[in-house]
Amino acid sequence: MKNIAMTIAALTLATASFSTLAATEVQSAPAGQQSIGVVGASTTGSLSGLQSELNAKATQAGASSYRIIGASGNNQLYGTAEMYK
């Protein structure tokens, strides 16, 4: 029983930690942060799917925030985001 409780506690902490590390989308360059590069993504889904892909890539790159600077496409969507830290 203790093992189950410890496992649930560990999963809860891991999930909470990951959500706090996710990059935040911003509408303009954040004050006090520097650009650390640009990331691109593509998807066959919706704009929100493209936004999720860009968020995941920015988070993986260690960005604390990102700003989508371009999106285009018809059946295949392409997007670019500038990352900040």
C-alpha positions in Angstrom: 0.0 0.0 0.0 2.9 2.4 0.8 4.4 1.6 -2.6 1.2 2.7 -4.4 1.0 5.9 -2.4 4.7 6.7 -3.1 4.2 6.0 -6.8 1.2 8.3 -7.0 3.0 11.0 -5.1 6.0 10.7 -7.5 3.8 10.9 -10.6 2.0 13.9 -9.2 5.3 15.8 -8.5 6.7 14.8 -11.9 3.6 16.1 -13.7 3.5 19.4 -11.6 7.2 19.9 -12.3 6.9 19.4 -16.0 4.0 21.9 -16.3 6.0 24.6 -14.6 8.9 24.1 -17.0 6.8 24.6 -20.1 7.5 27.6 -22.2 4.9 30.4 -22.2 3.6 32.0 -25.4 4.0 35.8 -25.5 2.7 38.4 -28.0 5.9 40.6 -27.9 9.5 40.3 -26.8 9.5 40.0 -23.0 11.4 42.6 -21.1 14.5 41.3 -19.5 14.8 38.2 -21.7 17.1 37.6 -24.6 16.3 35.8 -27.9 18.0 32.4 -27.9 17.0 31.4 -31.4 14.2 30.3 -33.7 12.3 27.0 -33.9 10.1 25.7 -36.7 7.4 23.1 -36.8 4.8 21.6 -39.1 1.6 19.7 -38.7 -1.3 18.4 -40.8 -3.7 19.4 -37.9 -5.1 22.7 -36.8 -3.5 26.0 -35.8 -3.8 24.9 -32.1 -1.9 21.8 -33.0 0.9 23.9 -34.6 1.0 26.0 -31.5 1.4 22.9 -29.4 4.2 21.7 -31.6 6.0 25.0 -31.3 5.5 25.1 -27.6 7.0 21.6 -27.2 10.0 22.4 -29.3 10.6 25.7 -27.4 10.3 23.9 -24.1 12.7 21.2 -25.3 15.2 23.9 -26.3 15.1 25.4 -22.8 13.2 28.5 -23.6 11.1 30.2 -20.9 8.9 31.9 -23.5 8.3 32.0 -27.2 6.6 34.2 -29.7 5.0 32.8 -32.9 6.4 35.0 -35.8 4.9 33.2 -38.7 2.4 30.5 -39.7 1.2 29.5 -43.2 -0.1 26.5 -45.2 -3.3 24.9 -46.4 -3.3 21.1 -45.8 0.1 21.2 -44.2 0.7 24.0 -41.7 4.2 25.5 -41.1 5.1 27.8 -38.2 8.1 29.6 -36.8 8.6 30.9 -33.3 11.3 33.0 -31.7 12.5 31.7 -28.3 13.5 33.7 -25.2 15.2 33.0 -22.0 
